[in-house]
Amino acid sequence: MGANFLYILFYTACVSLFLGCASPEEKARDYNNQVVDAVTDASLSVEKFESSLVNQKDIQASYDDAKKHLQTNLERLNDMGDYQGDTLLVNPAKRVLQVYDKLMNNEYNTLRAFHLLPSAEISFAITDSCKVLRMFVQNESTFVQQDFENAQQSFADRYGLDLQ
């Protein structure tokens, strides 16, 4: 219980003091960054899965990884909660992950199954279905991402943040 314990205690006190002294803008910026990090991490895992479909490589592993990242980041957002009673940013962020999760369970799951078929079993109907599913996924993703970006800008305006 020597010097290491005292160092940890001192460090914890300094961090607590620093966070307590942070300006409202710094606190809002930190919250925004944490929310964006969660959405970005989940989105990147979904993009990695999409890439696996194109490359026909590690499709199942990428699918499982994306599902895991979505759940982990949704839990992360739930644990963060709102910002001082304001759900303006966190609720649209949760919707992004919920929509991606729904897409993973339905459309992406079907695409995964199609891409795992042996080439001899791929028909025009399957190819056409893949195109329709991809368009649907694109539309859903674009809509929910735009909603989140609008919410982020509103959050930034409300708390005096400069988004870059």
GUPAMAR-724972 format. One record per residue (C-alpha): residue number from 0; x, y, z. Coordinates in Angstrom, 2 decimals, decimal comma. Layout:
GUPAMAR-724972
ROLUM  nr    east   north      up
ROLUM NUM       X       Y       Z
...
//
This chain:
GUPAMAR-724972
ROLUM  nr    east   north      up
ROLUM   0    0,00    0,00    0,00
ROLUM   1    2,92    2,30   -0,49
ROLUM   2    3,71    4,83   -3,15
ROLUM   3    1,59    3,19   -5,88
ROLUM   4   -1,58    3,52   -3,82
ROLUM   5   -0,84    7,18   -3,04
ROLUM   6   -0,06    7,87   -6,70
ROLUM   7   -3,36    6,29   -7,79
ROLUM   8   -5,24    8,22   -5,12
ROLUM   9   -3,56   11,49   -6,16
ROLUM  10   -4,21   10,80   -9,87
ROLUM  11   -7,88   10,00   -9,21
ROLUM  12   -8,28   13,19   -7,18
ROLUM  13   -6,66   15,27   -9,95
ROLUM  14   -8,87   13,75  -12,64
ROLUM  15  -11,98   14,32  -10,52
ROLUM  16  -10,93   17,90   -9,86
ROLUM  17  -10,21   18,49  -13,54
ROLUM  18  -13,55   17,05  -14,63
ROLUM  19  -15,32   19,05  -11,97
ROLUM  20  -13,68   22,23  -13,24
ROLUM  21  -14,41   21,58  -16,90
ROLUM  22  -16,46   24,28  -18,58
ROLUM  23  -19,99   23,49  -19,76
ROLUM  24  -18,70   23,53  -23,36
ROLUM  25  -15,94   21,05  -22,49
ROLUM  26  -18,42   18,74  -20,80
ROLUM  27  -20,80   18,93  -23,78
ROLUM  28  -17,91   18,36  -26,20
ROLUM  29  -16,74   15,33  -24,23
ROLUM  30  -20,27   13,91  -24,20
ROLUM  31  -20,65   14,56  -27,93
ROLUM  32  -17,33   12,85  -28,62
ROLUM  33  -18,28    9,79  -26,58
ROLUM  34  -21,59    9,46  -28,43
ROLUM  35  -19,90    9,92  -31,81
ROLUM  36  -17,24    7,35  -30,88
ROLUM  37  -19,92    4,77  -30,10
ROLUM  38  -21,79    5,42  -33,36
ROLUM  39  -18,56    5,44  -35,37
ROLUM  40  -17,29    2,20  -33,87
ROLUM  41  -20,56    0,43  -34,63
ROLUM  42  -20,80    1,93  -38,12
ROLUM  43  -17,26    0,88  -38,98
ROLUM  44  -17,99   -2,70  -37,97
ROLUM  45  -21,06   -2,71  -40,25
ROLUM  46  -18,96   -1,28  -43,09
ROLUM  47  -16,39   -4,01  -42,50
ROLUM  48  -19,17   -6,58  -42,83
ROLUM  49  -20,36   -4,95  -46,07
ROLUM  50  -16,81   -5,10  -47,36
ROLUM  51  -16,62   -8,80  -46,51
ROLUM  52  -19,62   -9,39  -48,78
ROLUM  53  -17,88   -7,72  -51,70
ROLUM  54  -14,57   -9,46  -51,05
ROLUM  55  -16,20  -12,80  -50,23
ROLUM  56  -13,83  -13,09  -47,29
ROLUM  57  -14,60  -13,83  -43,62
ROLUM  58  -18,29  -13,10  -44,12
ROLUM  59  -19,53  -14,95  -41,05
ROLUM  60  -16,79  -13,60  -38,77
ROLUM  61  -17,47  -10,03  -39,96
ROLUM  62  -21,20  -10,53  -39,45
ROLUM  63  -20,69  -11,79  -35,90
ROLUM  64  -18,25   -8,96  -35,17
ROLUM  65  -20,68   -6,32  -36,40
ROLUM  66  -23,48   -7,75  -34,27
ROLUM  67  -21,18   -7,71  -31,23
ROLUM  68  -20,06   -4,11  -31,85
ROLUM  69  -23,65   -2,96  -32,26
ROLUM  70  -24,69   -4,51  -28,94
ROLUM  71  -21,61   -3,27  -27,10
ROLUM  72  -22,04    0,29  -28,33
ROLUM  73  -25,77    0,33  -27,69
ROLUM  74  -25,04   -0,72  -24,11
ROLUM  75  -22,38    2,00  -23,97
ROLUM  76  -24,94    4,63  -25,04
ROLUM  77  -27,49    3,29  -22,55
ROLUM  78  -24,88    3,49  -19,77
ROLUM  79  -24,00    7,07  -20,75
ROLUM  80  -27,60    8,15  -20,53
ROLUM  81  -28,72   11,61  -21,45
ROLUM  82  -26,75   14,83  -21,15
ROLUM  83  -28,04   16,70  -18,12
ROLUM  84  -31,61   15,66  -18,89
ROLUM  85  -31,18   16,34  -22,62
ROLUM  86  -31,78   13,38  -24,96
ROLUM  87  -31,29   15,41  -28,14
ROLUM  88  -28,08   13,59  -29,12
ROLUM  89  -28,24   10,19  -27,47
ROLUM  90  -31,67    9,11  -28,73
ROLUM  91  -30,82    9,57  -32,43
ROLUM  92  -27,50    7,80  -31,78
ROLUM  93  -29,38    4,87  -30,28
ROLUM  94  -31,73    4,85  -33,27
ROLUM  95  -28,73    4,54  -35,61
ROLUM  96  -27,56    1,45  -33,77
ROLUM  97  -31,06    0,03  -33,45
ROLUM  98  -31,67    0,43  -37,19
ROLUM  99  -28,32   -1,17  -37,97
ROLUM 100  -29,15   -4,02  -35,60
ROLUM 101  -32,53   -4,52  -37,29
ROLUM 102  -30,81   -4,49  -40,68
ROLUM 103  -28,23   -7,01  -39,44
ROLUM 104  -30,99   -9,33  -38,22
ROLUM 105  -33,01   -9,08  -41,43
ROLUM 106  -31,61   -7,67  -44,68
ROLUM 107  -27,92   -8,13  -43,92
ROLUM 108  -28,61  -11,63  -42,62
ROLUM 109  -30,28  -12,48  -45,93
ROLUM 110  -27,41  -10,92  -47,88
ROLUM 111  -24,97  -12,92  -45,76
ROLUM 112  -26,82  -16,13  -46,59
ROLUM 113  -26,90  -15,28  -50,32
ROLUM 114  -23,17  -14,57  -50,38
ROLUM 115  -22,41  -17,86  -48,66
ROLUM 116  -24,18  -19,87  -51,36
ROLUM 117  -22,07  -21,88  -53,76
ROLUM 118  -21,79  -20,05  -57,11
ROLUM 119  -23,75  -22,81  -58,88
ROLUM 120  -26,81  -21,94  -56,76
ROLUM 121  -26,81  -18,22  -57,50
ROLUM 122  -29,63  -17,31  -59,84
ROLUM 123  -30,86  -14,11  -61,47
ROLUM 124  -33,62  -13,94  -58,83
ROLUM 125  -31,04  -14,06  -56,02
ROLUM 126  -28,90  -11,42  -57,71
ROLUM 127  -31,94   -9,22  -58,18
ROLUM 128  -32,97   -9,74  -54,55
ROLUM 129  -29,48   -8,71  -53,44
ROLUM 130  -29,78   -5,45  -55,39
ROLUM 131  -33,17   -4,69  -53,82
ROLUM 132  -31,88   -5,48  -50,32
ROLUM 133  -28,80   -3,29  -50,83
ROLUM 134  -30,97   -0,36  -51,97
ROLUM 135  -33,22   -0,79  -48,95
ROLUM 136  -30,22   -0,94  -46,59
ROLUM 137  -28,73    2,15  -48,23
ROLUM 138  -31,98    4,10  -47,87
ROLUM 139  -32,48    3,12  -44,23
ROLUM 140  -28,86    3,83  -43,34
ROLUM 141  -28,80    7,20  -45,08
ROLUM 142  -32,01    8,33  -43,40
ROLUM 143  -30,97    7,39  -39,86
ROLUM 144  -27,43    8,76  -40,29
ROLUM 145  -28,81   12,09  -41,56
ROLUM 146  -31,17   12,23  -38,59
ROLUM 147  -28,21   11,70  -36,26
ROLUM 148  -26,09   14,34  -38,01
ROLUM 149  -28,95   16,85  -37,72
ROLUM 150  -29,33   16,04  -34,03
ROLUM 151  -25,59   16,43  -33,52
ROLUM 152  -25,67   19,87  -35,15
ROLUM 153  -28,63   20,88  -32,97
ROLUM 154  -26,76   19,65  -29,88
ROLUM 155  -23,68   21,62  -30,95
ROLUM 156  -25,75   24,75  -31,50
ROLUM 157  -27,48   24,38  -28,14
ROLUM 158  -24,20   23,99  -26,22
ROLUM 159  -21,97   26,30  -28,25
ROLUM 160  -19,82   23,61  -29,85
ROLUM 161  -17,95   23,97  -33,12
ROLUM 162  -18,23   20,70  -35,03
ROLUM 163  -15,32   19,92  -37,29
//
